[in-house]
Structures are given as structure tokens and as C-alpha cells.
């Protein structure tokens, strides 16, 4: 078992009695009307302007890499950026940024760890004794930890907080959509039709929870031949049009890039030279205000 607990104003343990708003066991699905959306307020030391989640219904599509690249792209434009790693049981954000430092307690808050370019990061892996230590928690405890990464971390002044979500449509995505003041969601997919089928579940969840969608990223879209420059479609033809036909903007088509893979393994993703998500700030600024009851 993990040998620590995030402190929550006098409570030593993460709450284990989290519930899904007003849902009961017989509900056929969550929505703002059924579950309620009770956004947690920012704490006294934080001033966060925009919160954007990166999610996919499918694992293995490179969602965490996209989250990191979104943060890097925004930071390169001069914005103050943070990354909240909500993938509690499978965190990879610290590895990509080369972070090993443990967060420091500052009174009743935890201080996020800063990357080489100043991006603030909070991840459960930064609090473990070993990076390969498993987190054997059930859903309510995991959801409680994600909430505490919002309420009990001294993020300070940020222009953008990027939330790296776990795959699927379970406890954590639901908790984030109910509890954090999300401006919007970025959907990540890959070319295979199978992946798109599962990603549609995430899209439908976001619509059902009445959260705006910023756009879609198709990752591993192609491999560029190093000799002739031809695009090789490793996973076949793209099926992104099945999602964009419904009005989702296509933000990027990212290639399978050995350089990016090497930089992620080396903890140096901030050195990736490709200029990505150049107009993301403008798209987020144009999103309709979310209706919160």
C-alpha cells in the first residue's frame, strides 16, 4: 500500500465514501441533471484561468504524450501552464518530463514540481517511494485523490491547467467533469476503426455531461519515411472523419515519430522541436461557457 496520504485540512486519509453526485445504483447513466455538477472552488492560493482535460475512451493511443505536448505548446507561447496527472494508477507524465523530485509540503498545501521550462506538475508517481510501485486503490479513493490534486495543491497563478485523464469513462473522468471547472476536453484517437469506435464512447460521455469539446487529435496517424519522406499509414487509413463529421475540429494529426518516443523515454519531451497546437489558446477562448448548476 502507498505509504502516504494527501492531507485535507485536518483529515489524514483520502475519503473513501465518494459518491457520484445524486446517482443511485439503478441509474442508466450520468448527466448533469441526474448526477449534479458541484464544481470544487479554487483554494486561496490558486488563480487558474483555464482547465482543459485530455481524454480518450481507449488506452494506448498516446493520450499522456498529447497532454504533455499540449502543455509544452502552450508554455512555448509564454503561458503559465500546469499538468494535473489524473491517471492515478498508470501515471507517465513525470517520466516524460524527467521528474524525480518529490513535492514539498507548504503548510496545508503541496507544491507541484516544476519542469526544466517551468511547467508545474502534480502526479501520484511523484509521491511514491518507487516509480514502479503499484497503486492498489479502488475507485472512490482514486477519485478522492484527483479532487485533492485540485483542492490541496498550491498551483498558484496559471493560465492553463492540463488534466491528463486515464482511459475510459469511469470514476476519474466522471469526477473531473463533475468537480473541476473544465473549459473543455481534447479527444485523442488513432487511425484504427476499432479505436474510433471506443473513442466515440468518450465523445458521447462528454456531450452527456455537457462539457465543450475543444477538438480531436489523431495520434500515430502515419510514419514518415526517413529516406523519401513518404507518409506510410502503419495502422491503415484514417477514420477521423467519422468523428469530425459530427462537428469536432481536427486539431492535429501526429505521426509516429521515433524522436518523440526517444525524448519521452529520456524525460526530455520539452526538447521536441515540432511546433504543435499553435491556435489552441484561441480555440479554448472561443468555447461556450459551460453551464454549471
C-alpha positions in Angstrom: 0.0 0.0 0.0 1.2 3.5 -0.7 2.8 4.9 2.4 1.4 8.4 2.3 -1.9 10.3 2.4 -2.6 13.7 0.9 -3.7 16.0 3.8 -7.1 17.6 3.5 -7.5 20.2 6.1 -7.1 18.1 9.3 -8.0 14.8 7.7 -5.2 12.4 7.3 -6.8 10.0 4.8 -8.3 10.3 1.4 -12.0 10.0 1.7 -13.3 6.5 0.8 -17.0 7.4 0.6 -17.1 9.5 -2.5 -20.4 9.1 -4.4 -21.5 10.1 -7.9 -23.5 13.2 -7.0 -27.1 12.1 -6.6 -26.7 8.9 -8.7 -28.0 5.7 -7.3 -27.3 2.1 -8.2 -30.2 2.0 -10.6 -29.2 4.9 -12.8 -28.8 4.2 -16.5 -26.1 6.8 -17.0 -24.8 10.0 -15.6 -25.8 13.5 -16.7 -25.7 17.0 -15.1 -29.5 16.6 -14.3 -29.1 13.2 -12.7 -25.8 13.5 -11.0 -25.4 17.2 -10.5 -22.3 19.2 -11.2 -20.7 20.5 -8.0 -17.6 22.3 -9.0 -15.0 22.5 -6.3 -13.8 26.1 -5.7 -10.2 27.0 -6.1 -8.2 27.2 -2.9 -7.0 30.5 -1.5 -3.5 30.4 -3.1 -4.6 29.4 -6.7 -5.7 31.6 -9.6 -6.2 29.2 -12.6 -7.8 30.7 -15.7 -8.5 27.7 -17.9 -8.8 24.0 -17.2 -8.6 21.6 -20.1 -8.8 17.8 -19.9 -7.2 15.4 -22.4 -9.1 12.1 -22.7 -9.8 9.0 -24.8 -12.1 6.1 -24.4 -9.2 3.9 -25.5 -5.9 3.1 -23.8 -2.7 3.0 -25.9 -3.5 6.0 -28.1 -0.8 8.2 -26.7 -3.1 10.4 -24.6 -0.4 11.3 -22.0 2.1 12.2 -24.7 -0.6 14.5 -26.2 -1.3 16.0 -22.7 2.4 16.7 -22.4 2.7 18.2 -25.9 -0.3 20.4 -25.3 1.4 21.8 -22.1 4.7 22.3 -23.9 3.0 24.0 -26.8 1.1 26.4 -24.5 4.2 27.1 -22.4 6.2 28.0 -25.6 3.7 30.7 -26.2 4.5 32.3 -22.9 1.6 31.0 -20.9 1.9 29.7 -17.3 1.0 26.0 -17.5 0.4 23.1 -15.1 -0.3 19.4 -15.7 -2.5 17.5 -13.3 -1.9 13.8 -13.8 -5.3 12.2 -13.1 -4.1 8.8 -14.4 -3.6 7.7 -10.8 -2.9 4.0 -11.4 -0.9 4.4 -14.6 0.9 7.8 -14.4 3.5 8.6 -17.0 3.7 12.4 -17.0 6.7 12.6 -14.6 8.7 10.1 -16.7 8.1 12.2 -19.9 9.3 15.4 -18.2 12.2 13.7 -16.4 10.9 14.5 -12.9 12.1 12.6 -9.8 11.8 15.3 -7.2 9.2 14.8 -4.5 6.5 17.5 -3.9 7.2 19.7 -0.8 4.6 20.5 1.9 3.9 24.2 2.2 1.6 24.5 5.2 -1.7 22.8 4.3 -0.8 22.5 0.6 1.6 20.5 -1.6 3.8 22.4 -4.0 3.9 21.0 -7.6 7.2 20.0 -9.1 8.5 22.3 -11.9 9.9 21.0 -15.2 13.0 22.5 -16.8 10.9 25.1 -18.6 8.7 25.9 -15.6 5.6 23.7 -16.2 4.1 22.8 -12.9 3.3 19.0 -12.4 1.5 17.0 -9.8 1.3 13.3 -10.1 0.9 10.4 -7.7 4.1 8.9 -9.0 6.0 11.8 -7.5 4.7 10.8 -4.1 5.6 7.1 -4.3 8.8 5.6 -2.8 9.4 3.8 -6.2 8.1 4.7 -9.6 7.2 1.1 -10.3 5.2 0.8 -7.1 1.6 -0.2 -7.9 -1.4 1.8 -6.6 -3.9 -0.7 -5.2 -6.8 1.6 -4.7 -10.5 1.3 -5.5 -12.4 3.9 -7.5 -13.7 6.1 -4.7 -10.2 6.6 -3.2 -8.7 7.3 -6.6 -11.5 9.9 -7.3 -10.8 11.5 -3.9 -7.1 11.8 -4.7 -7.8 13.5 -8.0 -10.0 16.0 -6.2 -7.2 16.7 -3.7 -4.8 17.4 -6.6 -7.2 20.3 -7.3 -8.0 21.5 -3.8 -4.8 20.7 -1.9 -2.1 21.7 -4.3 -0.6 25.2 -4.5 -0.7 25.6 -8.3 -0.5 29.4 -7.9 -1.3 31.6 -10.9 -1.8 29.5 -14.1 -3.1 30.4 -17.5 -3.8 26.7 -18.3 -4.1 23.6 -16.2 -4.0 20.5 -18.4 -5.6 17.4 -16.9 -4.3 14.1 -18.2 -7.1 11.6 -17.8 -7.0 7.8 -17.6 -8.6 5.9 -20.4 -12.3 5.0 -20.3 -15.4 6.6 -19.0 -15.2 5.6 -15.4 -14.8 7.1 -12.0 -12.0 9.6 -12.7 -13.3 11.1 -15.9 -16.7 11.5 -14.2 -15.2 13.0 -11.1 -13.2 15.5 -13.2 -16.2 16.6 -15.2 -18.3 16.9 -12.1 -15.8 18.5 -9.8 -13.4 20.6 -11.8 -14.3 23.8 -13.7 -13.5 22.4 -17.1 -13.4 24.8 -20.1 -13.3 21.9 -22.5 -12.0 18.5 -23.4 -9.5 17.4 -26.1 -10.2 13.9 -27.5 -7.3 11.7 -28.6 -7.7 8.8 -31.0 -5.7 6.8 -33.5 -6.4 5.8 -37.1 -7.9 2.3 -36.5 -11.6 1.9 -36.8 -11.6 -0.1 -33.5 -10.0 2.8 -31.6 -12.6 5.3 -33.1 -15.4 3.1 -32.0 -14.3 3.2 -28.4 -13.4 6.8 -28.5 -16.9 7.6 -29.6 -18.0 6.5 -26.1 -15.8 9.2 -24.6 -17.2 11.8 -27.0 -20.7 10.7 -26.1 -19.8 10.9 -22.4 -18.5 14.5 -22.8 -21.7 15.5 -24.6 -23.9 13.8 -22.0 -22.0 15.7 -19.3 -22.5 19.0 -21.3 -18.8 19.8 -21.4 -17.5 21.6 -24.5 -15.1 19.7 -26.8 -12.1 21.7 -27.9 -11.3 19.3 -30.7 -9.7 16.0 -31.6 -6.1 14.8 -32.1 -5.4 11.8 -34.2 -2.1 10.3 -32.9 0.1 7.8 -34.7 -1.5 8.9 -37.9 1.4 7.9 -40.1 5.1 7.2 -40.3 7.2 9.5 -42.4 9.9 7.5 -44.4 13.3 8.9 -43.4 14.6 8.2 -46.9 12.0 9.5 -49.3 9.6 11.5 -47.0 6.6 9.4 -48.0 3.8 9.1 -45.4 3.3 5.4 -44.5 0.0 4.6 -42.9 1.1 1.9 -40.4 -2.4 1.5 -39.0 -4.3 1.9 -42.3 -6.4 4.8 -43.5 -7.7 7.3 -41.0 -11.2 7.1 -39.7 -11.1 10.5 -38.1 -13.7 11.7 -40.5 -16.3 9.6 -38.6 -15.7 12.0 -35.6 -15.1 15.3 -37.4 -18.3 14.7 -39.5 -20.1 15.4 -36.2 -18.5 18.9 -36.0 -15.4 18.1 -34.0 -12.4 20.2 -35.1 -9.3 18.2 -36.0 -6.5 19.9 -34.0 -3.6 17.8 -35.2 -2.6 14.6 -37.0 0.5 13.5 -35.2 3.0 11.0 -36.8 4.7 8.0 -35.3 7.9 9.8 -34.6 10.9 7.9 -33.2 12.4 11.2 -32.0 9.4 11.9 -29.8 9.5 8.3 -28.4 13.2 8.7 -27.5 12.6 12.1 -25.9 9.7 10.7 -23.8 11.9 7.8 -22.6 14.7 10.2 -21.8 12.4 12.6 -19.9 13.1 15.4 -22.4 9.8 15.9 -24.1 10.2 19.7 -23.8 13.0 19.4 -26.4 10.7 18.1 -29.1 11.1 20.6 -31.9 7.8 20.2 -33.7 5.5 23.3 -33.3 2.1 21.9 -32.3 -1.2 23.3 -31.1 -0.4 26.8 -32.2 -4.0 28.0 -32.2 -5.2 26.0 -29.2 -5.4 29.1 -27.0 -7.7 30.8 -29.4 -10.0 27.8 -29.7 -10.3 27.5 -25.9 -11.1 31.2 -25.7 -13.9 30.7 -28.2 -15.6 27.9 -26.3 -19.1 28.5 -25.0 -19.3 28.9 -21.3 -20.1 25.7 -19.5 -23.5 25.5 -17.8 -23.0 24.6 -14.2 -26.0 24.1 -11.9 
